[in-house]
């Protein structure tokens, strides 16, 4: 096969899994489908590219066969035996636009094989796949699903007829080796012994990881301390660190742009990884503590556990630039005694020397949340909000959005951007049943589009009926929510800090707080929610529709809200940050 006709890579992201009895439900997104269509067209135009592709079939074992132009592409879940490679394919034909990324469905674990039987005895890995006829064109693992299903799930599977009775015990778990779901089909009665074996292995693995973690933490701290004792502080070194982003973005991007605009002679080091669960590059484990010990200024923008056990050296500033704006939901030490809150003797956040806020009015809340004195919290303004005062940037951002989504230019945009429910990333969810999709579509589809921007912790996406696909548009994966705010006419949120930035645009907001009393009891706020929010509170879809239809938004509250939470509305927060935090002026 020539380079031009090589198959593209299929990637999958699982948003939802459910195992209930023998029913297995899933919802995922497959990336790379459009490239498959293009590659297939090249294959048909270049028959020599198919040379060497031979079919193999043994009973219900299917491995590979050259694709035929007349056979449509299908999505599938593939079960492959780890030992003998025996493979079973469960097909899910494309409906409508076959390039649609969403892949959802359910299957009965009693009926996996082509003859309608459960998986035979053996160890099987499961994959998402694109198939054509008997050919598996490409496949992708489920990825790490441990946050979505029990660590070990056991269920009886069976099949019987007049001549045959099959009974198995099926054990489902995540396979670290294959990075996918693993299905172990065993004889009845063997699962207890198998699970005991898994438990022993997991206990050994947990103990090993605990020791390895302690060793890594000891080594990290030792490198930091040795460097601190033997090396001077580099007065021009600035370190940017985050465990919640993979590149320079958010506040960091605006701070770095300001440094580069002034052509300051600063040595900027960056250490990023997309989330807390991601593995750090092995080199960072040695270079990060060295640079932490020698940097004059260290900037973090979120929870950063590697740094909290360190005794920050005198002369170094460790500054929390925080990813949120204003003060809304309680966080940090303001949540002592609440679910998910820290313990009184926790080290988290304790070693900051400074933090920044949007206004002196919220300094006391950040001081409480981070365990700081109030004079350590500095109202520079939030660097990333400078974009709201840069008309050229706003115009360019809107043009990018309109080019990608032309409908946004001809219809008004309702932005739906709530926060998650649950205690954190592993338990995060949103109750989409609270939205009456039929009523919302009927009321607004002629004049509006309804854009969803869910919190990244919420893995399960809202199922959008095909009939409503031109009205409900899920842009959760769009990188910058602020760019979407620029094209939004109405914001619907609940307890999300997005309302702070949106208030700078002086546009209407609604607060869809269907579970307000329950949320207050679990999370609580710094202010009385009902008196604090700059827009009407609605608790169901009917109230939501009525407010929008009547344009009843209580707009008088928005400007006062912005003035209270944004002390500086001049687009110069990045400049103040560089002056006061990095250069140490006006302290």
C-alpha positions as CSV (number, residue, x, y, z in Angstrom):
1,X,0.0,0.0,0.0
2,X,1.4,3.4,-1.0
3,X,1.9,6.2,1.5
4,X,-1.1,8.1,0.0
5,X,-3.5,5.2,0.7
6,X,-2.5,4.3,4.2
7,X,-5.5,4.0,6.5
8,X,-5.8,6.9,9.0
9,X,-5.8,6.3,12.7
10,X,-9.1,5.8,14.5
11,X,-9.4,7.3,18.0
12,X,-12.1,6.9,20.5
13,X,-13.2,8.8,23.6
14,X,-15.8,7.1,25.9
15,X,-18.2,9.4,27.5
16,X,-20.6,6.9,29.2
17,X,-20.6,3.2,30.1
18,X,-23.2,1.3,32.0
19,X,-23.3,-2.4,33.0
20,X,-26.6,-3.5,34.3
21,X,-27.2,-7.3,34.4
22,X,-26.2,-8.5,30.9
23,X,-27.0,-5.2,29.3
24,X,-24.0,-3.2,28.2
25,X,-24.7,0.5,27.2
26,X,-22.1,2.8,25.8
27,X,-21.7,6.3,24.4
28,X,-18.5,7.3,22.7
29,X,-17.0,9.6,20.0
30,X,-15.0,8.2,17.2
31,X,-12.4,10.6,15.6
32,X,-11.0,10.1,12.1
33,X,-14.2,8.9,10.3
34,X,-14.0,11.6,7.5
35,X,-10.4,10.5,6.8
36,X,-11.6,6.9,6.4
37,X,-14.0,8.0,3.6
38,X,-11.2,9.8,1.8
39,X,-8.8,6.8,2.2
40,X,-11.4,4.4,0.9
41,X,-11.9,6.5,-2.2
42,X,-8.2,6.3,-2.8
43,X,-8.2,2.5,-2.4
44,X,-10.9,2.0,-5.0
45,X,-9.1,4.3,-7.4
46,X,-5.8,2.4,-6.8
47,X,-6.5,-1.4,-6.9
48,X,-2.8,-2.3,-6.6
49,X,-3.0,-0.8,-3.1
50,X,-5.1,-3.8,-2.1
51,X,-2.5,-6.4,-3.1
52,X,-1.6,-8.7,-0.2
53,X,-4.9,-8.2,1.6
54,X,-6.3,-11.7,2.0
55,X,-9.4,-12.9,3.7
56,X,-9.2,-15.3,6.6
57,X,-12.3,-16.9,8.1
58,X,-12.7,-19.8,10.4
59,X,-16.3,-20.6,11.6
60,X,-17.3,-17.4,13.3
61,X,-13.7,-16.2,13.5
62,X,-13.2,-13.1,11.3
63,X,-9.9,-11.4,11.0
64,X,-9.4,-9.5,7.7
65,X,-10.6,-9.3,4.1
66,X,-9.9,-6.9,1.3
67,X,-12.7,-4.2,1.2
68,X,-15.2,-4.2,-1.6
69,X,-16.5,-0.9,-3.0
70,X,-20.1,-2.1,-2.9
71,X,-20.0,-3.0,0.8
72,X,-20.8,0.0,3.1
73,X,-18.7,0.9,6.1
74,X,-20.1,0.1,9.5
75,X,-19.2,0.9,13.1
76,X,-18.6,-2.1,15.3
77,X,-17.5,-3.4,18.7
78,X,-14.9,-6.1,18.3
79,X,-14.2,-8.8,20.9
80,X,-10.8,-10.5,20.4
81,X,-9.4,-13.4,22.3
82,X,-6.0,-12.5,23.8
83,X,-4.5,-16.0,23.1
84,X,-5.9,-17.4,19.9
85,X,-7.0,-14.1,18.3
86,X,-10.5,-15.5,17.7
87,X,-12.7,-12.4,17.0
88,X,-16.3,-11.6,17.2
89,X,-17.8,-8.5,15.5
90,X,-21.0,-6.7,16.6
91,X,-22.1,-4.3,13.9
92,X,-23.8,-0.9,14.2
93,X,-24.8,0.4,10.8
94,X,-24.4,4.1,10.2
95,X,-27.7,6.1,10.3
96,X,-28.0,9.5,8.5
97,X,-24.7,11.3,8.1
98,X,-22.1,8.5,8.6
99,X,-19.4,11.0,9.4
100,X,-21.2,11.8,12.7
101,X,-18.7,11.2,15.6
102,X,-21.2,10.0,18.2
103,X,-21.3,6.2,18.5
104,X,-23.8,4.9,21.1
105,X,-25.8,1.8,21.6
106,X,-26.4,-1.2,23.8
107,X,-25.8,-4.9,23.5
108,X,-26.8,-8.1,25.5
109,X,-23.8,-10.0,26.8
110,X,-25.8,-13.2,26.4
111,X,-25.7,-12.6,22.6
112,X,-22.2,-11.8,21.4
113,X,-21.4,-14.4,18.8
114,X,-23.0,-14.6,15.3
115,X,-25.0,-17.6,16.5
116,X,-26.5,-15.5,19.3
117,X,-24.5,-17.0,22.2
118,X,-22.4,-15.4,25.0
119,X,-18.6,-15.2,24.7
120,X,-17.0,-18.7,25.0
121,X,-14.5,-19.4,27.6
122,X,-11.4,-17.2,27.2
123,X,-10.0,-13.7,27.8
124,X,-11.2,-11.1,25.3
125,X,-10.3,-7.4,24.8
126,X,-13.0,-5.1,23.3
127,X,-12.3,-2.4,20.7
128,X,-14.3,0.1,18.7
129,X,-13.8,-0.5,15.0
130,X,-14.7,0.5,11.5
131,X,-15.6,-2.6,9.4
132,X,-16.4,-3.2,5.8
133,X,-17.9,-6.6,5.1
134,X,-15.7,-9.1,6.9
135,X,-12.8,-6.7,7.0
136,X,-11.7,-4.8,10.1
137,X,-10.3,-1.6,8.6
138,X,-9.2,0.0,11.9
139,X,-9.9,-0.2,15.6
140,X,-9.4,1.8,18.7
141,X,-9.3,0.8,22.4
142,X,-11.9,2.0,24.9
143,X,-9.2,3.8,26.8
144,X,-9.2,4.2,30.6
145,X,-12.8,3.5,31.7
146,X,-12.1,3.0,35.4
147,X,-14.0,6.2,36.4
148,X,-17.1,4.9,34.5
149,X,-17.6,1.3,35.7
150,X,-16.9,-0.8,38.8
151,X,-13.3,-2.0,39.2
152,X,-14.5,-5.6,38.7
153,X,-18.0,-6.4,37.3
154,X,-19.3,-10.0,37.4
155,X,-22.4,-11.3,35.7
156,X,-23.7,-14.8,34.7
157,X,-24.2,-15.3,31.0
158,X,-26.1,-18.2,29.5
159,X,-27.7,-19.8,26.4
160,X,-29.9,-22.8,26.1
161,X,-31.9,-24.7,23.5
162,X,-33.2,-28.2,23.2
163,X,-29.8,-29.6,22.5
164,X,-27.4,-27.3,24.3
165,X,-27.0,-25.5,27.6
166,X,-24.2,-23.0,28.1
167,X,-23.5,-21.2,31.4
168,X,-20.6,-18.9,32.0
169,X,-19.4,-16.3,34.5
170,X,-18.3,-13.1,32.8
171,X,-15.8,-10.8,34.6
172,X,-15.4,-7.3,33.1
173,X,-12.5,-5.0,34.1
174,X,-10.1,-2.4,32.6
175,X,-6.9,-3.9,31.0
176,X,-3.9,-1.7,31.6
177,X,-1.9,-3.7,29.1
178,X,-4.4,-3.1,26.2
179,X,-5.8,0.1,27.6
180,X,-9.3,-1.1,26.9
181,X,-12.2,-3.2,28.5
182,X,-11.3,-6.8,29.1
183,X,-14.0,-9.6,29.2
184,X,-13.0,-12.8,31.0
185,X,-15.5,-15.6,30.3
186,X,-15.1,-18.5,32.8
187,X,-16.8,-21.7,33.8
188,X,-19.6,-21.4,36.4
189,X,-18.0,-21.4,39.8
190,X,-14.6,-20.2,38.7
191,X,-15.2,-16.5,39.1
192,X,-14.6,-16.4,42.8
193,X,-11.1,-17.9,42.4
194,X,-10.4,-15.6,39.5
195,X,-11.5,-12.5,41.4
196,X,-9.4,-13.5,44.4
197,X,-6.5,-13.8,42.1
198,X,-7.3,-10.3,40.7
199,X,-7.7,-8.9,44.2
200,X,-4.2,-10.3,45.2
201,X,-2.7,-8.8,42.0
202,X,-4.4,-5.5,42.6
203,X,-3.3,-5.4,46.2
204,X,0.3,-6.1,45.1
205,X,0.0,-3.4,42.4
206,X,-1.5,-0.9,44.9
207,X,1.3,-1.6,47.4
208,X,3.9,-1.3,44.7
209,X,2.5,2.0,43.4
210,X,2.3,3.4,46.9
211,X,6.0,2.6,47.5
212,X,6.8,4.0,44.1
213,X,4.9,7.1,44.8
214,X,6.7,7.6,48.1
215,X,10.0,7.1,46.4
216,X,9.2,9.5,43.6
217,X,8.0,12.1,46.1
218,X,11.1,11.6,48.2
219,X,13.3,11.9,45.1
220,X,11.5,15.0,43.9
221,X,11.8,16.7,47.3
222,X,15.4,15.7,47.7
223,X,16.3,17.2,44.3
224,X,14.5,20.3,45.3
225,X,16.2,20.6,48.6
226,X,19.7,19.8,47.3
227,X,19.3,22.4,44.5
228,X,17.9,25.0,47.0
229,X,21.0,24.5,49.2
230,X,23.6,24.5,46.4
231,X,22.2,26.8,43.7
232,X,21.3,30.5,43.8
233,X,17.9,31.9,42.7
234,X,17.9,32.9,39.0
235,X,16.5,36.4,39.3
236,X,15.1,36.3,35.7
237,X,13.6,32.8,35.8
238,X,9.8,32.5,35.7
239,X,8.2,29.1,35.9
240,X,4.6,28.3,34.6
241,X,3.2,25.0,35.9
242,X,-0.2,23.4,35.4
243,X,-1.7,19.9,35.8
244,X,-4.9,20.9,33.9
245,X,-3.7,22.2,30.5
246,X,-1.4,20.8,27.8
247,X,-0.1,24.1,26.4
248,X,0.2,27.8,27.1
249,X,-3.4,29.0,27.3
250,X,-5.7,30.9,29.7
251,X,-4.1,33.4,32.0
252,X,-0.6,32.0,31.2
253,X,-1.0,32.9,27.5
254,X,-1.8,36.5,28.3
255,X,1.0,36.8,30.9
256,X,3.5,35.3,28.4
257,X,2.3,37.6,25.6
258,X,2.8,40.6,27.8
259,X,6.3,39.5,28.7
260,X,7.1,39.0,25.0
261,X,5.5,42.3,24.0
262,X,7.8,44.1,26.4
263,X,10.8,42.1,25.3
264,X,11.7,41.4,28.9
265,X,14.9,39.5,29.5
266,X,13.2,36.6,31.4
267,X,13.9,32.9,31.2
268,X,10.4,31.3,31.1
269,X,10.1,27.6,31.8
270,X,6.8,25.7,31.3
271,X,5.7,22.4,32.8
272,X,2.2,21.2,31.6
273,X,0.1,18.1,31.5
274,X,-3.5,17.9,30.5
275,X,-4.9,16.5,33.8
276,X,-3.9,15.2,37.2
277,X,-4.2,11.5,36.0
278,X,-1.8,12.0,33.0
279,X,1.7,10.8,33.4
280,X,4.5,13.3,33.6
281,X,7.4,13.0,31.2
282,X,10.2,11.2,33.1
283,X,12.6,14.1,32.4
284,X,10.2,16.5,34.1
285,X,10.5,14.5,37.4
286,X,14.2,15.6,37.6
287,X,14.1,19.0,35.9
288,X,10.9,20.3,37.5
289,X,12.2,20.3,41.1
290,X,15.5,21.9,39.9
291,X,13.6,24.8,38.2
292,X,11.2,25.1,41.2
293,X,14.2,25.6,43.4
294,X,15.9,28.2,41.2
295,X,13.0,30.2,39.9
296,X,12.4,33.7,41.2
297,X,8.6,33.5,40.3
298,X,6.5,30.3,40.1
299,X,3.0,30.6,38.7
300,X,0.3,27.9,39.0
301,X,-3.3,28.2,37.9
302,X,-5.1,25.3,39.6
303,X,-4.6,22.5,42.2
304,X,-0.9,21.4,41.9
305,X,-0.1,18.6,44.4
306,X,3.6,18.2,43.6
307,X,4.4,21.6,45.0
308,X,2.5,21.6,48.3
309,X,5.0,19.4,50.3
310,X,7.9,21.8,49.4
311,X,9.2,24.4,51.7
312,X,9.4,27.3,49.2
313,X,12.7,29.1,49.6
314,X,13.0,32.6,50.9
315,X,13.1,35.1,47.9
316,X,10.9,33.0,45.7
317,X,7.2,33.9,45.0
318,X,4.8,31.1,44.5
319,X,1.7,32.7,42.9
320,X,-1.7,31.2,42.4
321,X,-3.3,32.8,39.3
322,X,-6.4,30.5,39.6
323,X,-8.5,29.5,36.6
324,X,-11.8,30.9,37.8
325,X,-13.0,34.6,38.1
326,X,-14.8,36.3,41.0
327,X,-16.0,34.4,44.0
328,X,-19.0,32.1,43.6
329,X,-18.8,28.5,44.9
330,X,-16.8,28.0,48.1
331,X,-13.4,26.3,47.5
332,X,-10.3,25.2,49.3
333,X,-10.3,25.8,53.1
334,X,-13.7,27.5,52.8
335,X,-15.0,24.0,52.4
336,X,-13.7,22.5,55.6
337,X,-16.1,19.9,56.9
338,X,-18.0,19.7,53.6
339,X,-18.0,16.7,51.1
340,X,-14.9,16.8,49.0
341,X,-13.3,19.6,51.2
342,X,-9.8,19.4,52.6
343,X,-8.9,18.3,56.1
344,X,-7.8,20.9,58.7
345,X,-4.1,19.7,58.5
346,X,-4.0,19.4,54.7
347,X,-0.9,20.8,53.0
348,X,-2.9,21.8,49.8
349,X,-2.5,25.5,48.8
350,X,-0.6,26.3,52.1
351,X,2.7,27.5,50.6
352,X,1.5,30.2,48.2
353,X,3.1,33.6,48.8
354,X,0.5,35.5,46.7
355,X,-2.7,35.0,44.8
356,X,-4.5,37.3,42.3
357,X,-8.1,38.3,42.1
358,X,-10.4,40.5,39.9
359,X,-11.3,42.9,42.7
360,X,-10.5,43.8,46.3
361,X,-14.2,42.9,47.0
362,X,-13.4,39.2,46.8
363,X,-9.9,39.2,48.3
364,X,-11.1,38.0,51.7
365,X,-12.7,34.9,50.1
366,X,-9.6,33.9,48.2
367,X,-7.5,34.5,51.4
368,X,-9.8,32.1,53.3
369,X,-9.9,29.5,50.5
370,X,-6.1,29.4,50.1
371,X,-5.2,29.9,53.7
372,X,-3.5,33.3,53.1
373,X,-3.4,36.7,54.7
374,X,-5.7,39.2,52.9
375,X,-2.7,41.4,52.1
376,X,-1.2,38.5,50.1
377,X,-4.2,38.6,47.7
378,X,-3.6,41.2,45.0
379,X,-6.3,42.7,42.8
380,X,-4.3,42.9,39.5
381,X,-7.4,41.8,37.6
382,X,-7.5,38.5,35.7
383,X,-5.1,38.5,32.6
384,X,-7.3,36.4,30.3
385,X,-10.2,38.9,30.7
386,X,-8.1,41.4,28.7
387,X,-9.6,39.9,25.6
388,X,-13.0,41.4,26.5
389,X,-11.6,44.9,26.0
390,X,-9.7,44.1,22.8
391,X,-12.1,44.8,19.9
392,X,-9.8,43.5,17.3
393,X,-9.4,40.2,19.1
394,X,-13.2,39.9,19.6
395,X,-13.8,40.6,15.9
396,X,-11.3,38.0,14.8
397,X,-12.7,35.4,17.2
398,X,-16.2,36.0,16.0
399,X,-15.1,35.7,12.4
400,X,-13.5,32.3,13.2
401,X,-16.7,31.0,14.9
402,X,-18.9,32.3,12.1
403,X,-16.7,30.7,9.5
404,X,-17.0,27.3,11.3
405,X,-20.7,27.7,12.3
406,X,-22.4,29.9,9.7
407,X,-25.8,29.5,11.4
408,X,-24.5,31.5,14.3
409,X,-24.4,34.6,12.0
410,X,-28.1,34.2,10.9
411,X,-29.6,33.1,14.2
412,X,-29.3,34.2,17.8
413,X,-27.2,32.0,20.1
414,X,-28.3,30.6,23.4
415,X,-25.3,29.4,25.3
416,X,-26.0,26.6,27.8
417,X,-23.0,26.3,30.1
418,X,-23.7,24.7,33.5
419,X,-21.2,23.3,35.9
420,X,-21.1,19.6,36.9
421,X,-22.8,17.7,39.7
422,X,-20.8,15.3,41.9
423,X,-17.7,15.7,44.1
424,X,-15.1,15.7,41.3
425,X,-13.9,14.3,38.0
426,X,-14.7,10.7,38.7
427,X,-18.2,11.3,39.9
428,X,-19.1,14.2,37.7
429,X,-22.4,14.2,35.8
430,X,-25.3,16.5,34.6
431,X,-29.0,15.6,34.7
432,X,-30.0,16.3,31.1
433,X,-33.5,15.1,31.8
434,X,-34.1,18.5,33.4
435,X,-34.2,20.0,29.9
436,X,-37.4,19.5,27.9
437,X,-35.8,19.2,24.4
438,X,-39.2,19.1,22.6
439,X,-40.5,22.3,24.2
440,X,-37.2,24.2,23.8
441,X,-37.0,23.2,20.1
442,X,-40.7,24.1,19.5
443,X,-40.3,27.5,21.2
444,X,-37.0,28.7,19.7
445,X,-35.7,26.7,16.7
446,X,-36.8,29.4,14.2
447,X,-35.0,32.2,15.8
448,X,-32.2,30.6,17.9
449,X,-29.6,27.9,18.1
450,X,-29.0,26.2,21.5
451,X,-25.3,25.6,22.1
452,X,-24.1,23.3,24.8
453,X,-20.7,23.9,26.5
454,X,-20.6,21.3,29.3
455,X,-17.9,21.2,32.0
456,X,-15.0,19.0,30.9
457,X,-15.6,16.6,33.9
458,X,-19.0,15.6,32.5
459,X,-18.2,12.7,30.2
460,X,-21.7,11.6,29.2
461,X,-23.0,13.9,26.5
462,X,-26.6,14.9,25.9
463,X,-28.3,12.7,23.3
464,X,-29.5,15.0,20.6
465,X,-32.3,13.7,18.5
466,X,-31.5,13.8,14.8
467,X,-34.6,15.9,14.1
468,X,-33.2,18.6,16.4
469,X,-29.5,18.4,15.3
470,X,-29.7,21.9,13.6
471,X,-30.9,23.5,16.8
472,X,-29.0,21.8,19.7
473,X,-25.3,22.0,19.0
474,X,-22.7,20.4,21.4
475,X,-19.5,22.5,21.4
476,X,-18.2,21.0,24.7
477,X,-14.9,20.2,23.0
478,X,-14.4,23.8,21.7
479,X,-11.2,25.0,23.4
480,X,-12.1,28.5,24.5
481,X,-15.5,29.2,26.1
482,X,-14.8,32.9,26.0
483,X,-14.7,32.9,22.2
484,X,-18.2,31.3,22.2
485,X,-19.4,33.9,24.7
486,X,-18.6,36.6,22.1
487,X,-21.2,35.2,19.7
488,X,-23.8,34.4,22.4
489,X,-26.9,36.5,22.9
490,X,-28.1,34.8,26.0
491,X,-26.2,32.7,28.6
492,X,-27.9,30.0,30.6
493,X,-25.8,28.7,33.4
494,X,-26.3,27.7,37.1
495,X,-23.4,27.8,39.5
496,X,-20.6,28.3,37.0
497,X,-18.1,31.2,37.1
498,X,-18.8,31.8,33.4
499,X,-21.4,34.4,34.5
500,X,-18.5,36.7,35.6
501,X,-16.9,37.0,32.2
502,X,-20.2,37.2,30.4
503,X,-21.3,40.1,32.6
504,X,-18.5,42.1,30.9
505,X,-20.5,41.9,27.7
506,X,-23.6,43.3,29.4
507,X,-25.8,40.7,27.9
508,X,-28.7,38.7,29.5
509,X,-28.3,35.7,31.7
510,X,-30.6,33.1,33.2
511,X,-29.7,30.7,36.0
512,X,-31.1,27.2,35.5
513,X,-30.8,26.1,39.2
514,X,-33.2,23.1,39.3
515,X,-31.4,21.7,42.4
516,X,-30.5,24.9,44.3
517,X,-31.3,23.7,47.8
518,X,-29.5,20.4,47.4
519,X,-26.5,22.2,45.8
520,X,-26.3,24.7,48.7
521,X,-26.3,21.9,51.3
522,X,-23.4,20.2,49.5
523,X,-21.3,23.0,48.1
524,X,-22.5,26.4,49.4
525,X,-21.6,29.9,48.1
526,X,-19.8,33.0,49.4
527,X,-22.9,35.0,48.8
528,X,-26.7,34.5,49.1
529,X,-27.3,32.9,45.6
530,X,-30.7,34.3,45.1
531,X,-29.6,37.9,45.9
532,X,-26.3,37.6,44.2
533,X,-26.8,36.3,40.6
534,X,-27.3,39.0,37.9
535,X,-30.4,37.4,36.3
536,X,-33.6,35.4,37.0
537,X,-33.4,32.0,38.6
538,X,-35.4,29.4,36.8
539,X,-36.0,25.8,37.9
540,X,-37.6,24.1,34.9
541,X,-37.8,24.4,31.1
542,X,-41.2,26.1,31.2
543,X,-39.9,29.0,33.3
544,X,-36.8,29.1,31.1
545,X,-38.9,29.4,27.9
546,X,-41.2,32.0,29.4
547,X,-38.3,34.3,30.5
548,X,-36.7,34.2,27.1
549,X,-40.0,34.7,25.2
550,X,-40.9,37.7,27.3
551,X,-37.3,39.0,27.3
552,X,-37.6,39.2,31.1
553,X,-33.9,39.2,32.1
554,X,-33.5,41.8,34.9
555,X,-30.8,43.5,33.0
556,X,-30.4,46.3,35.6
557,X,-28.4,43.9,37.7
558,X,-25.8,42.9,35.2
559,X,-23.8,46.2,35.1
560,X,-23.7,46.5,38.9
561,X,-22.5,42.9,39.1
562,X,-19.6,43.5,36.7
563,X,-18.6,46.6,38.5
564,X,-18.5,44.8,41.9
565,X,-16.4,41.8,40.7
566,X,-14.2,43.6,38.1
567,X,-12.3,46.5,39.8
568,X,-10.3,47.2,36.6
569,X,-12.3,47.2,33.3
570,X,-9.5,48.5,31.1
571,X,-7.9,45.5,29.4
572,X,-4.6,46.0,31.3
573,X,-4.7,43.2,33.8
574,X,-1.8,41.4,32.2
575,X,0.3,44.5,32.4
576,X,-0.6,45.0,36.1
577,X,0.3,41.3,36.7
578,X,3.7,41.6,35.1
579,X,4.4,44.9,36.9
580,X,3.3,43.9,40.4
581,X,3.9,40.2,40.5
582,X,6.9,39.5,38.2
583,X,8.8,42.8,38.2
584,X,7.8,43.5,41.8
585,X,6.7,47.1,41.3
586,X,4.0,48.9,43.4
587,X,4.1,46.3,46.1
